Amino acid sequence: MRTLLILRHAKAVGPSPDGDFARGLAPRGRRNAKQFGEWLAATSFAPELALVSPARRTMETADGVFAAFPSKATRRTPPGLYNAEATDILAEVRAVSDDIRTLIVIGHNPGVAELAVGLTGSGDAAARSAMSEGFPTCACVVLQFDTTAWQSTLPGAGALLAYVTPSRLDGREADD
């Protein structure tokens, strides 16, 4: 079995004079990243490897998550993950060593949402419905694949174990 977490970066500040790549997290984003890390610490989904887009907001999201959840996960920042399309993210996932059983990808929409929806074929029906309605900042899906090789990660083959958003973690009805 392989477990894949797909996390959209937390809420970022608005436009930056230094460009999109340099946008950092807003205060709410910092809180949400920490909150997600606390949730992750309470689960059995501890990633061994984190593939993180090199943009500032995704790096800060990873910092917040792993500050709240001290992890021994190795981090890699493939340049191709910045604003990547779903197919490009999937290529990065498929290139991961089969020694890694649990992987987290931290990236950007629309690529992460499209990948999450495209890989999901079964699992929690209510979570699948909620996920298809939107993928807000700091949303994460946890997918499990019945395989021993990341190369075999195929569209529709993932079982959705969890769909987590900041509002679901703190009991609100909707994310903005």
Secondary structure, 3 states (H helix, E strand, C coil): CEEEEEEECCCECCCCCCCHHHCCECHHHHHHHHHHHHHHHCCCCCCCEEEECCCHHHHHHHHHHHHHCCCCCEEECCHHHCCCCHHHHHHHHHCCCCCCCEEEEEECCCHHHHHHHHHEEEECHHHHHHHHHCCCCCCEEEEEECCCCHHHCCCCCEEEEEEECHHHHHCCCCCC
